[in-house]
Amino acid sequence: MKAFVCEKYGPPGVLQLRELPTPVPRANEVLIRVRAATVTSGDRRVRAFDLPAGMRSVGRLFLGWHGPRKPVLGTELAGDVTAVGKDVSRFSVGDRVFAFPGAGMGAYAEYRCMPEAGAVAAIPEGLSYEEAATLSFGGATALDFFRKAGLRAGEKVLIIGASGGVGSAAVQLARHLGARVTGVCSGANRELVRSLGADSVIDYTRQNPGVGGDRYDVIMDTVGTTQAGAGATPRGGTKPPQDLLELLNPGGRLLLVAAGLAEMLRLPVAARWRGKRVIAGPADERPEYLHQLADLVRAGAYTVFIDRRYRFEDIAKAHGYVDTGRKRGNVVLLVDTAASTSAHDGVLPAT
């Protein structure tokens, strides 16, 4: 099978096309013919070894010293079941599925095995492979952080980076849970974020959160504003995390999706002194999240936004675009262009 491998950390060009053996499913696994995958912020961070401050040494231990220990990257996919192990009962050959290998990676290939009981679910009726491939990473991340935060109906939520992959999912899921949602994004993405369900939108190029005395019960930072050094302007024009704590109501929760080591160690203590809470670190990868997301799609309560589509062979271009930090929603890789609903010239148009 064809697969893109990343044998060393670096720019998009380190991704190289290789011929690898097609995997054979074990007794409890299904073999999926991958039709579409994505380029997420997590994929590009691993490829570039662009980790939060203080995490690089630990990252080499977990990811690999000179290059990824799991060289076939890609955290989410959609495709068809082409073979099943002898003990599999939930899936049959021909089933359309989407899956979330997550930290296990492996989506940048024509085939990927997944445990039947793992993060794999049937594609909702009417959803294309391209759309289904984008359901897992952002949606599961947002669900996990909201679960840990105990988000309740009626609470006020601020989502920083509301137009990105995780942010666009978080806006919809917070609204579904009954929260009142304020999104932070650029003015160019204002209408997109409103269309996803945000009650109000802050253009970070014109205004910082908190102006006017607004306070929130939950703040989710999806873009890593914590990465700014002392005296630097935080990414996205938003406040550094210690200032975000001041925007929380008593009992409020600050959710840091891309926290550095210093913030993970220091901020929870500072928050407790203020009667607040910080939730940071990797999101749990629970198979039930995929089923929840699929049910929400079927109910018309959750949708996906695709910014750009790229052919599989143009994976370096896709990673290069995500590197710019201008990605809106999701970037899709068409591993099998014959299964695509889109035209196939250059950068494939988004819908």
Secondary structure by P-SEA (a helix, b strand, c coil): cbbbbbccccccccbbbbbbccccccccbbbbccccccccaaaaaaaacccccccaaaaaacccccccccccccccbbbbbcccccccccccccccccccccccccccccbbbbbcccccccccccccaaaaaaccaaaaaaaaaaaaacccccbbbbbcccccaaaaaaaaaaaaaccbbbbbccccaaaaaaaacccccccccccccccccccccbbbbcccccccccccccccccccaaaaaaaccccbbbbbccccccccccaaaaaaaacbbbbbccccccaaaaaaaaaaaaaccbbbbbcccccccaaaaaaaaaaacccccbbbbcccccccccccccccccc
